[in-house]
Amino acid sequence: MNANNAPRRSRAVQRGFGLIEIMVGVVIGLIAVLVIYQVYAVAEGFKRNTTAAGEAQQNGLFSAFVLGMEIGNGGAGIATAAQDLASCPDPGGAMPQRFAQSFRPIPVLITDGGASATSDSFVVNYSMATTLANSALFTGNAAPGATFPVQSPGGFHIDDLVVGISAPTAPGSPCASSRVTAVSVPDANGIVTITQTPLFPAGGIAFSGSSVLLNMGPCNRAQKIRYSVNNGVLYSTPLLDTSGANCGNLANPLVGNPLASNILVMKVEYGIDSDLDPKRLLDTWVQASAAPWDPATLLPAPVTTINQIKAVRIGIIVQSDQFDKNLAGFTGGDYVNGDYNWVLFDCSAANKANCPGRLTGSVPATVSPAGNWRFRKYETVIPLRNEIWNKS
């Protein structure tokens, strides 16, 4: 019996992934995404940390450089006439306009902030006379607002800011500032006639032949500039107007120019010769919070007290522009559990109470916004070279 074998039907080959393979692939993908996210988060943290520290460092270095340069100019153009200017009285009134109208030979006037963590402010006083460094003698009397007869050919120019000192040897003698509007040709004896517009006081004062006249240089270059910190911004504020017909008058209103941001604290101290030794060496640091170094006492102080000031030092605490939300609980250096504890003007003494002018403070870890900030601390000492070079 013959049997016919029916042809077999081959089963079609199936292609694709099963459910298990898909689930395994999803799990691997999720792990890869998680790893990539973690790598990105770590990289972003390092970047934020680096840029935040860099921002704080840049602001701090810039602020220290600008302030150091300005304080270094303190006393320029007035140090050589310090003995004459010391006879000028303190005008009184409210700060900072009080110092703007003062002719006292104080290169830098510091106003204490009242607490270690509250920023101080200071005013730098200097001029840029180019042709006359010493005071010139009056050769005759001058009524208030009248012309000045002075023996100084070539020493004065139009728009110079000048200060007349009525009796240089008598403390408390009247002084007055003016803006030069015209200068005559010198006569055979080198005497010139200066036409002037009184500034402080507005009506001027009378001068006798024993008076002297100090040239502070072009009125738009004689500077009394206040440096202060407000809401984390460092400002420079000119106290004198430097424009047009108002040049030399009080700036009204006082307009601050922002210099740097994220300045948390700025502290300023005087370096003084407290023992008045023959070498007149700086031997300690003092704050401007008590007599005789607070503004109210220093402004009318005798020149012997003013001459004790040899240098100024500045301490700046700068905050980063970006915060690090992963810094909570960080401990190391000046950080304790996220708080930043700073010390300014430290010294090597075992007993820190013996460090003159030492200041401490703390910046708590912020909670709004959640995170913490990076900080940088800068200190610099600026010798008052104009004062030092011009003192015997």
C-alpha positions in Angstrom: 0.0 0.0 0.0 1.6 3.3 -1.1 1.3 6.2 1.2 1.7 9.7 -0.2 3.5 12.0 2.3 1.8 15.4 2.4 4.3 18.3 2.2 5.0 19.9 5.5 4.2 23.5 6.1 7.2 25.3 7.6 6.5 27.6 10.5 7.3 31.3 9.7 10.4 32.6 11.6 9.3 35.2 14.3 11.4 38.4 14.7 11.4 41.1 17.5 11.8 41.5 21.3 9.9 39.9 23.9 8.5 41.6 27.0 11.4 40.5 29.2 13.9 42.0 26.8 12.0 45.3 26.6 11.9 45.5 30.4 15.6 44.8 30.7 16.3 47.5 28.1 14.1 50.0 30.0 15.9 49.3 33.2 19.3 49.7 31.6 18.1 53.0 30.0 16.9 54.3 33.4 20.2 53.4 35.0 22.1 55.2 32.2 19.9 58.3 32.6 20.4 58.2 36.4 24.2 57.9 36.0 24.3 60.8 33.4 22.1 63.0 35.7 24.4 62.3 38.6 27.5 63.1 36.6 25.9 66.3 35.3 24.8 67.3 38.9 28.4 66.7 40.2 29.9 68.6 37.3 27.4 71.5 37.8 28.3 71.6 41.4 32.0 71.8 40.7 31.3 74.5 38.1 29.0 76.5 40.4 31.6 76.2 43.2 34.4 77.3 41.0 32.5 80.2 39.4 31.1 81.4 42.7 34.5 81.4 44.3 35.9 83.2 41.3 33.2 85.9 41.3 33.9 86.6 45.0 37.6 86.6 44.4 37.3 89.0 41.4 35.1 91.4 43.3 37.3 91.3 46.4 40.5 91.9 44.4 39.0 94.7 42.4 37.7 96.4 45.5 40.9 96.1 47.4 42.9 97.5 44.4 40.6 100.5 43.9 40.4 101.4 47.6 44.1 100.9 48.1 44.9 103.2 45.2 42.6 105.9 46.4 43.8 105.8 50.0 47.4 105.8 48.7 46.6 109.2 47.1 45.3 110.6 50.5 47.0 113.8 51.4 48.5 114.5 48.0 48.7 118.2 47.5 47.9 119.1 51.1 50.6 117.3 53.1 53.2 120.0 52.4 50.8 122.7 53.7 49.6 120.6 56.7 51.0 123.1 59.2 49.2 126.0 57.5 45.9 124.1 57.1 46.0 122.9 60.7 45.1 126.4 61.7 41.8 126.2 59.9 38.8 125.6 62.2 36.4 122.7 62.0 33.2 123.9 60.2 30.9 121.7 62.2 27.6 120.4 60.9 26.5 116.9 59.7 28.7 114.4 57.9 29.8 114.0 55.2 29.1 117.6 54.1 31.0 118.7 57.2 34.2 117.2 55.9 33.5 118.5 52.4 33.7 122.0 53.7 36.7 121.4 56.0 40.2 122.4 55.0 41.8 120.4 57.8 44.9 118.3 56.6 43.3 114.9 57.2 44.1 112.5 54.4 41.5 109.9 55.2 38.6 110.3 57.6 37.0 107.0 58.8 33.4 106.8 60.1 32.9 103.6 62.2 29.8 101.5 61.3 29.0 100.9 65.0 29.5 97.1 65.1 32.0 94.4 63.8 29.6 93.2 61.1 28.5 96.7 60.1 30.5 98.3 57.3 32.6 101.4 57.9 32.8 104.3 55.5 35.7 106.7 54.8 36.4 109.9 52.9 39.7 110.4 50.9 41.0 113.9 50.7 43.6 114.9 48.0 44.3 117.4 45.3 46.4 117.4 42.1 48.1 120.8 41.9 50.6 120.7 39.0 52.7 123.9 39.4 52.6 124.9 43.1 53.2 122.7 46.1 53.6 125.2 48.9 51.4 128.1 50.1 52.0 131.5 48.5 52.1 134.6 50.5 49.6 137.5 50.2 51.3 140.8 49.4 48.4 142.9 50.5 45.0 143.0 52.1 41.9 141.6 50.4 38.3 142.3 51.4 35.7 139.4 51.3 35.2 138.4 47.6 37.8 140.9 46.4 40.9 140.0 44.3 43.9 138.3 45.9 47.4 139.9 45.4 49.8 137.0 45.6 53.5 136.7 44.9 53.5 133.5 42.8 54.1 134.0 39.0 52.8 130.9 37.1 51.5 129.2 40.3 47.8 129.8 39.7 45.5 129.2 36.7 41.8 129.7 35.8 39.5 127.2 37.5 42.0 126.3 40.2 40.6 125.5 43.6 42.4 127.6 46.2 42.3 127.9 50.0 43.1 131.1 51.8 44.5 130.8 55.3 44.1 134.1 57.2 46.6 133.4 60.0 48.7 130.2 59.5 50.3 130.4 62.9 47.1 130.9 64.9 44.9 127.8 65.5 41.2 128.4 64.7 41.9 131.2 62.2 39.3 131.7 59.5 40.0 129.9 56.2 38.0 130.1 52.9 38.0 128.3 49.6 37.5 130.0 46.2 37.6 129.2 42.5 40.0 131.2 40.4 38.3 133.0 37.5 41.1 135.1 36.2 44.9 135.6 36.8 46.7 138.8 35.8 50.1 138.9 34.2 52.8 139.1 36.9 54.5 142.5 37.5 58.2 143.1 37.9 58.2 141.6 41.4 56.3 138.5 40.4 53.0 139.6 42.0 49.8 138.5 40.3 46.2 139.6 41.0 43.8 136.7 41.2 40.1 137.2 40.6 38.1 134.6 42.4 34.6 133.4 43.3 34.2 132.4 47.0 33.0 128.9 47.7 33.2 128.1 51.5 32.0 130.4 53.1 29.8 131.7 50.3 30.7 135.4 50.9 34.4 134.8 51.5 36.5 136.3 54.2 39.0 139.1 54.6 42.7 138.4 54.3 45.7 140.4 55.4 49.2 140.6 54.2 50.2 137.8 56.5 47.8 135.3 55.0 48.8 132.5 52.6 47.0 130.9 49.6 47.2 127.2 48.8 46.5 125.9 45.3 44.6 122.6 45.3 44.9 122.3 41.6 42.1 122.2 39.0 38.7 122.2 40.8 37.5 119.2 38.8 40.5 117.2 40.1 40.5 118.2 43.8 38.8 115.3 45.4 36.9 114.5 48.5 35.3 111.1 47.8 33.3 109.0 50.2 33.5 105.2 50.0 30.7 103.2 51.6 28.8 99.9 51.4 25.0 99.9 51.0 22.9 96.8 50.5 26.0 94.8 49.4 27.2 97.4 46.9 30.4 99.4 47.2 29.9 103.0 46.2 32.1 106.0 45.6 30.4 109.3 46.2 32.1 112.6 45.3 31.4 115.3 47.9 32.4 118.2 45.7 30.8 119.2 42.4 33.3 119.0 39.5 31.3 120.4 36.7 31.0 123.8 35.1 30.2 126.9 37.1 29.4 124.7 40.2 32.9 123.3 40.3 34.2 123.3 43.9 30.7 123.6 45.5 29.1 120.9 47.5 27.7 118.1 45.3 23.9 118.3 45.5 22.5 115.7 45.5 25.1 113.2 46.6 25.1 110.5 43.9 27.0 107.3 44.6 28.7 105.5 41.8 28.6 101.7 42.2 32.0 100.0 42.0 31.5 96.4 43.1 28.6 94.1 44.2 28.3 91.4 46.8 30.5 93.3 49.4 29.2 91.9 52.7 31.4 93.9 55.1 34.1 96.6 54.8 36.0 97.5 57.9 38.7 100.3 58.0 41.2 101.2 60.7 43.9 103.7 61.3 47.5 102.7 61.9 49.0 105.1 64.3 52.2 106.1 66.2 50.7 105.9 69.6 53.9 106.4 71.7 55.2 109.4 69.6 58.7 107.8 69.5 61.5 109.8 67.7 61.3 107.5 64.7 57.5 108.0 64.4 56.9 104.4 63.6 53.4 102.8 63.4 53.0 100.7 66.5 49.2 99.9 66.8 45.9 99.9 65.0 42.7 101.7 66.2 39.1 101.8 65.1 37.4 105.2 64.4 34.8 104.5 67.1 36.2 106.5 70.0 38.1 109.6 70.8 40.4 110.9 69.5 39.9 108.9 66.3 36.2 109.3 65.7 35.3 112.0 63.2 33.8 114.4 65.7 37.0 114.4 67.7 39.5 114.1 64.9 38.2 116.9 62.7 39.0 119.7 65.2 42.1 117.8 66.6 45.6 119.5 66.6 48.0 118.6 63.9 50.1 116.6 66.3 47.2 114.1 66.6 46.6 114.0 62.9 50.3 113.4 62.3 50.0 110.2 64.4 48.1 108.5 61.5 50.7 106.6 59.4 48.6 104.1 57.5 45.1 102.7 56.9 44.1 99.0 56.7 41.0 97.6 55.1 39.3 94.3 55.6 36.6 93.1 53.1 34.3 90.1 53.2 32.9 89.3 49.8 30.0 87.0 49.0 29.6 85.0 45.9 26.9 85.8 43.3 25.7 82.2 43.2 24.9 79.9 46.1 25.6 76.2 46.6 22.6 74.3 47.8 24.7 71.3 48.6 26.9 73.1 51.1 24.7 72.6 54.1 26.6 70.8 56.8 29.9 71.6 55.2 32.8 71.9 57.7 36.2 73.2 56.9 38.3 76.3 57.1 36.1 79.1 58.2 32.9 77.1 57.7 31.2 75.4 60.6 28.0 73.5 59.8 27.4 75.8 56.9 28.0 79.0 58.9 30.8 81.2 57.7 32.8 82.6 60.7 35.3 85.3 59.7 38.2 87.0 61.4 39.7 90.3 60.3 43.0 91.8 61.4 44.2 88.7 63.2 47.7 88.3 64.7 50.0 85.6 65.9 49.5 86.2 69.6 48.3 83.3 71.6 45.8 85.6 73.4 43.8 87.1 70.6 42.7 89.9 72.9 46.2 91.3 72.4 45.6 91.7 68.6 44.9 95.4 68.1 41.7 96.1 66.1 40.9 92.4 65.7 37.3 91.8 64.5 35.1 88.7 64.3 31.7 87.9 62.8 29.6 85.1 61.5 27.4 84.7 58.5 24.7 82.1 59.1 23.9 79.5 56.4 21.0 81.1 54.5 17.6 79.4 54.2 16.0 81.8 51.7 16.8 80.8 49.1 17.8 77.4 50.3 21.5 77.0 50.0 24.7 78.5 51.1 27.2 81.0 49.7 30.9 81.1 49.1 32.9 83.9 50.8 36.3 85.4 50.3 38.2 87.6 52.8 40.7 90.3 51.8 43.0 92.5 53.9 45.4 95.2 52.8 47.5 97.8 54.5 48.0 101.2 52.7 50.8 103.5 53.9 49.9 107.2 53.7 53.0 108.0 51.8 52.2 111.6 51.2 51.9 112.2 54.9 55.0 110.2 55.7 57.3 111.9 53.1 56.3 115.4 54.2 56.9 115.1 57.9 60.1 115.8 59.6 
